[in-house]
Amino acid sequence: MIRDNAALQSAIRERFLHVETCPFEGPRVFFESAGGALTLKSVAQTSFDYATYPDNQGRDNAASRAMMAAIDKGREDARLFFNAPTGQVFVGESGTEVLFRLVRTAALAAAPGGAMLGSTLEHPASRSAMARWAEVTQRPHLLAEHDDATGTVTAQAYRVHFRADLRVATIVQTSPVTGIGVEVARIAEEIRNAAPDCFIIVDGIQHASHGHIDIAAYGIDGYAVSPYKVFSRHGYGIGWASDRLTATTKETLIGGPAENWEQGTRDAGSYATFSDVVAYFEWLGSRVSDATDRRGRIEAAAKAIHDQEAALGDAIFNGTGNHPGLSRIPGVTIIGGADNPRREGVVSLALDGMPAADLVAHLREAGVRTHIRRDDHYCGNVLGSLGLESCVRVSYSHYNTLAEVVKFLEAMQTASVRVESGTARK
């Protein structure tokens, strides 16, 4: 396990920027990875390098050929990372834009009539896209209800809405609010059995940095990732589309390749920085396993990341040493419950007697970076049904340490004591 290997943990942290110190605020624990993970040093260097190149693709010179090679490599590396031997990989403006494009293409390409199916757990990126294109195509937008207690949505909840004429379905792989994963392969299989021609689009944005991705096993038609949440940078999204969805009519240049998902000149640096992400997974996999093939190392890295985050989560909930965990701190409410095996690197919580904004400020002053989530268009689907106006999202990754968890728990204990003593800010 990563936490039991000090040399490995140090080597991991050495590969990231601003691990212990914010360049604007000074020393801090970074528990805001769901808002954007720490960035690999290699990504920053690659971004700088490609931003300086003046050359374009498709020219008869060495620089242009290097741009094209970086794009080709990035696509193949992404395909390996996703375990997607078929279909098309493409870059878009953001993960949200990629989801909108996948949903739009599927909705317009599907047979007339029928219905579109999603869930109440989804981020507004996919839910809004589905609502928009259900309205345009005059189809009902059906919603499987998530479970407040477990923070996830089940195949059974989807099954309530099954019909043979489902045209497009969406699944969020991990909720960015509850932090709980969803059984994508099972839900997709049941949708496919009920409606064989349904296009199935998966939002993998929150899941990608925390564990295993296996598109070949999902039986889906579209997948989206936001690389800034997977140790890369802002400014682009990565999409995958099945051969079936790629073969449909979509926006493209007249006379251009029919399979092309991208418009205009590509940013070769986007592809190159995603190659850096994949290379990091391969490096980590080589340190935690004897795997010799690239995919085997990526899978080993995903398992190590999952195990490290599970260990950190156990300490957060149950405590470590003489530091009590959240389950023993008076007044703490944990969305999705403390004992949830499907949790992936996110704990959303509330503390009775202290507004979420004040708790975020208290944690910041104690040197722990977290984030408030409100009952708004981003998180109201979860918080509204729980009767919470807001919550604090604590999001960690495999580069975090047990010592950082201790610092967080000490700050939470202090906040609880302040509430009990009546000295908490109002």
Salt bridges, closest charged atoms under 4 A:
GLU14 OE2 - LYS41 NZ 2.83
GLU20 OE2 - ARG13 NH2 3.14
GLU25 OE2 - ARG364 NH1 3.30
GLU25 OE1 - ARG369 NH2 2.93
GLU32 OE2 - ARG393 NH2 3.46
ASP60 OD1 - ARG65 NH1 3.15
GLU76 OE2 - ARG79 NE 3.59
ASP77 OD2 - LYS73 NZ 2.73
ASP77 OD1 - ARG294 NH2 2.82
GLU97 OE2 - ARG101 NH2 2.87
ASP148 OD1 - HIS146 NE2 3.29
ASP165 OD1 - ARG163 NE 2.56
GLU183 OE1 - ARG186 NH1 3.77
GLU190 OE1 - ARG159 NE 2.76
GLU190 OE2 - ARG186 NE 3.48
ASP214 OD2 - HIS212 NE2 3.90
ASP221 OD2 - ARG192 NH2 3.10
ASP221 OD2 - ARG244 NH2 3.03
GLU251 OE2 - ARG104 NE 2.75
GLU262 OE1 - ARG75 NH2 2.74
GLU262 OE1 - ARG266 NE 3.82
ASP267 OD2 - ARG233 NH2 3.00
GLU282 OE2 - ARG294 NH2 2.79
GLU299 OE2 - ARG295 NE 3.23
ASP307 OD2 - LYS303 NZ 2.75
ASP307 OD1 - HIS306 ND1 3.53
GLU309 OE1 - HIS210 ND1 2.79
GLU344 OE1 - HIS207 ND1 2.91
GLU365 OE2 - ARG425 NH1 3.72
GLU404 OE2 - ARG13 NH2 3.31
GLU410 OE2 - HIS323 ND1 3.77
